[in-house]
Amino acid sequence: MKQKRCNQRNDFNDLLTIMNTDDPIFGNSIEEDDALMTGVIDDLLAQGIQSEEIGPRLDAMFPGAIVESGAQLLNGLKAHAAEMLADRRKMRRGFQKRQREKWRKPLDLLMMLMEAAREAGEEYNTTLQASPGTDEDFGFDALRRLHARGCLLTSEILWLMEGGYASGAMARWRTLHEMAVVGYFVKQHGQDAAERYLRHHEADAYRAAVQMNENATLLGYEPFTDQEVRQFQAQRDALCQRFGESYKEDWGWAAEALKPRRANFAEIEKAVSLGHYRPYFKLASHGNHAGSKGIWFDLGNSLNAPGSEVMLAGPSDAGLADPGMCTAISLLQLTTNLILYRNPKLTALIVAECLNQLTNEIKDAFITAQDELTELAERMRREHT
C-alpha cells in the first residue's frame, strides 16, 4: 500500500513541472552574490586601494565584472550540462511513459484517425489530379493544400499532447479549426473565393516587405531593395484592381463573399455555421496570446484543487480532453470536405462515415480518460487531507 500511494503521489505531481528539482541549474547564485562582492572588495584593499576609493573603482569595474562573472557561470553550466540534461531527459521519459498509460486509448485512436485521414487525402488527391479540368480547379487546389497542412497540424498536436502540453495543443487546434472553417467557406462560395484565397499571400507580400524594411537593421537583415518593394506593390495593386481595394486587408480575400459584413474570421465562421465553436476558439487563444487570462489559467492545471495556485512551467498529465476532441472534429471536417468534393463516389461516402464513427469513439475515449484522472485526483486529495 505504501508503494502504491507513492506512485499515486508521483502521478499527482505530474500536474506540476518536471523541472522542479532540488538541484537548481545555477546553483546558489543569489546567495553567493554577497560573497562575490566581498571578494572583489577584499582584492581591492589588498592592492592598497583606500576605502574611500573603492566605491568609484567598483562603479568603473563592475560592468566588466558582470561580463566576466556571467562567462564563468556559463562555463560552470556547460561543465555540468551533460549530467543535468541526462537527468532531465530521464525525468521526461518517465513522465511520457506515465502519460501514455493514462491517455493511451484516446491518443492511439486520434493517431489512427490522422493516418487514415492522410491516406484518404493522398488517394483522393492522386485520383482527382488525373481527371480533366483539375488544373483550373482553384477549389480543389485550396482544399487539398488545407487538408495536407491539417494533417501536419494534427501531428504537431499529438506530439504536444503526448508531451504533456495541453494548452499548447489547444493553441495549435485553433489554427486547425481556422483551416477547417476556411475550407468550408471556400467550397461554399466556389471558384472565385478559392482563387482569391490562394492568391492572397501575393497581395500581403508588399506589407510584409515594408515591415521588414522598417526593422531590417535592428534584426540584422539586408532590406529589400526599392525595386523589389515596387514590384511587391505593383503586384498588390494589380490584385486589388481585380478583386477590390479591400483585398489588401487581412481577410480581404473573403470580403466580396461576405458583403456587406466586415471580412474577419468570426464572420467567416458564422457564414459556414461553425460559430458555436467560438468558446473553444477563445479558450485556445489564451495559449496563443499574452493576455492576463493565460497567466492565471492553463488546461494543465485542470486537476488541481479549487483555489490552489500553481504556475505551471512544464508538462502536465491533465487537460488533454478538450484539444483531443476538438482536433478529431476539425480533422474530420477537413478530410470529408476534401474527399466529398466534386461528385463524391460511394467509396468516399463510406470512408467519410468510417472516419465519423472513429471520431465519435475518440470523443468518448477522451471523456473516459479525463473522468478517470479526475476521480484519481479527488481520491488522492481526500487521502492526503
Secondary structure, DSSP 8 states (H G I E B T S, - for coil): -HHHHHHHHHHHHTTS-TT--SS-TTTTHHHHHHHHHHHHHHHHHHTT--HHHHHHHHHHHHHHHHHHHHHHHHHHHHHTHHHHHHHHHHHHHHHHHHHHHHHHHHHHHHHHHHHHHHHHHHHHHHHHHTSTTGGG-HHHHHHHHHHHHHHHHHHHHHHHHHHT-HHHHHHHHHHHHHHHHHHHHHHHHHHHHHHHHHHHHHHHHHHHHHHHHHHHHHHT-----HHHHHHHHHHHHHHHHHH-GGGGSTTGGGHHHHTTS--SHHHHHHHTT-GGGHHHHHHHHTTTS--THHHH--GGGTTS-TT------S--S---HHHHHHHHHHHHHHHHHHHTSSS--HHHHHHHHHHHHHHHHHHHHHHHHHHHHHHHHHHHHHHT-
